[in-house]
Amino acid sequence: MPARTLYGRMMRTLAQTGNGWMTFKDAANRVSNQTARPENVIHLSDLCTEILEVTSDGETAVCNLGSVNPAAHLTGAGLDWERLAGTVRTAVRFLDRIIDLGFYPTPEAEKANRRWRPIGLGVMGPADVFFALRLPFDSPARQDRRDRAAQLAHDRHRADRDDRLHRRVLRVHRAAGVQRVQARDAVG
């Protein structure tokens, strides 16, 4: 089938079903931090494409997803960023713990999830927040708030990852008989 015909059918289906996403495997493999080695290949994503993960005979990709409702953090003065940051910290910690404590139907799923530790934290109902704050969808203020909310999850995930690395390094040092470890930044 000619590529143009296939693409036309895909666009028609997209318009008819409302499923508004497409993901390109080559681009995903080119930019993923998981595919630096040739044996690591991303073959697919989860349904909404927020997680693209390596799959193989030995690893089955797993999604660990959650969402936060910023509308629940509105006050008379606007969005309570401190409370939202606390909710994001809790949600990221819970998603990370799910990886350690979750049930896995196959050893391949457990291996992939523990190796890559993929998490996705979404936002539900942002339109409610923008409406309550009387922010037009195309305003710079709305974009700033969206970027700030995304940064909360990114910072929390990095901090949790650094904490896990630090604990692992300490366990290795203790096992090797090392009594004291340099400051945390030196370990990172």
N, C-alpha and C positions, 0 to 999 in steps of 0.2 A: 504494500500500500504506500503510495507517495506520502512523504512527510507532511506536506501541506494539507492533504486530505485528512490525515490522522489528527493534525493539530486543529483543523476546523471542527472535527467531531468532538474533540476534547473541549473546545471552547463552547460548543453548543450544549454539551452535557453540563458543563460548568454553569452556564446561564440557566439551564432548566432545573438543576438540582440545588443550586445555592452553595455547593461545596466549593468555596473560593480559595483553593490552594493547589499549588503544584510544586513538586520538589524535584530537583535534578540531581541524580546520583553522582555524575561527574563533578559537579560543582561542590557537592557535599564532601566528597572524598578529597578534593583539592584543598579545602580550607579546614577540615576537621583536625583537632589535636590528637585524635585517636589513630589517624592513618599515616603517621610518619614512617611506619614500617610497611613494606609491600604486602605482607601477609594479612594486614588489617584492612578490611574492606567494608564499607557501609553499603549494604544491599537495599535497605529500606528504612522507613521511619515508622513512628507510631501514626495513628490516624490523622492527627492534626499537625504533624511535622514539627512539633516543638522539641522532640528528641530524635536525633539521628545518631545511631550507635552501630558499632561494628557487630557483625554477626558472622558466624562460621559454624562448622560442624561441632566445635567445642564450646561455643558461646552463643546464647540466645539473648538478644537485646531485651531489656526490661525498662519500663517507664515507672518512675516514682514521681507522681504529680500531685499538686495541691493548689489551692487558690486562696486568695485573701480578698475580703470585701472592704474596700476603703470607705464605702458609704457608712459602714458601721463605726467609723472613726471620725465622723463629722461632729463638730460642736457648733455652738452659736458663733464662734470666732473663725470657723473654717475647719480645715483638716488638722487633726491632732497628730502631727508627724512623729512625736515621741512615742505615743501609744501605738501608731502604725508600725514604727520601727520595732517595738517590742513584739507585736504580733508576727511580723516577718521573721524575727529571730527565732521565735517559738516554732513557727511553721517550718523553717529550714532545718532546725534541730530535729523536729519530728520526722521530716522526710529522710534525713540522714540516718536516724535511728531505725527507721523502717528497713533500710538496707541491711543493718546488722541483725535485726530481730524478726524480719519477715519470713513467711513460709514460701518456699520455692518448689514448684511442681516438678522441676527437673534440675539435675546438677549443672547443666549448661546455663540455665537462667541464673542460678546462684553464683556461678563463677563469673559471669559477665557483670552482674550487678555489684558484686563485691570488688571487682577489679576496676570498673569505670566509675562507679558511684554516681550515676546520672540522676539529677533531680531537675524538676521544672516547677516553678512557682508562678502561677498566673494571677491575674487580677480579674475579678468578676464585678460587673456593674459599674465600670468607670463613668458611663454616661450619667448615672444617677448623681455622682459626685459633681461632674461638670455642670449639670442642670442646677443642682442645689447651690453651687457657688456662682452661678450665672456666667460661666466661662464658655465662650464660643468654641466649637470643636477645632477651629483652625487658628486659635489665638496662640501667641508665643507663651503666655502664662500657662495655658493648658499643656503645652509641650514641656515646659520646665517642670511642672508637677509630675507628668508621666516619667520623665527622665529621672527625677529625684526618687520616685517610687521604685523604679527598676534598679537604681543604684543601691537601695537598701538591701535587696535580696542578694545582689552580687557581693557586696561587702560582707554580709553575714556568712555566705557560703565560703568565701575566701578565709574568713576568720575560723570557721569550723574546720576547714581543711588544714589550716596551719596548726590548730590545736591538736588534731589527730596526728599530724606529722610529729609535733613536739612530744606527744605522749609515746609514740613509737620509738623515737630516738632515745628518750629517757629509758624505756624498757631495754633497748639494745645496750645502752651504756651500763645500766645496772647489771644486766646479765654478764657483761664483760668485766665487771668489777670496778668500773669507773665511779668514783665517789661524787664528783661534782661536774656539772656541765656548764659551759659558758652561758651568757645571756641568751634569751630566746631568739633574738634577731640573728645572732651568730649561727644558731642551729638552722634557721630557715635558709 
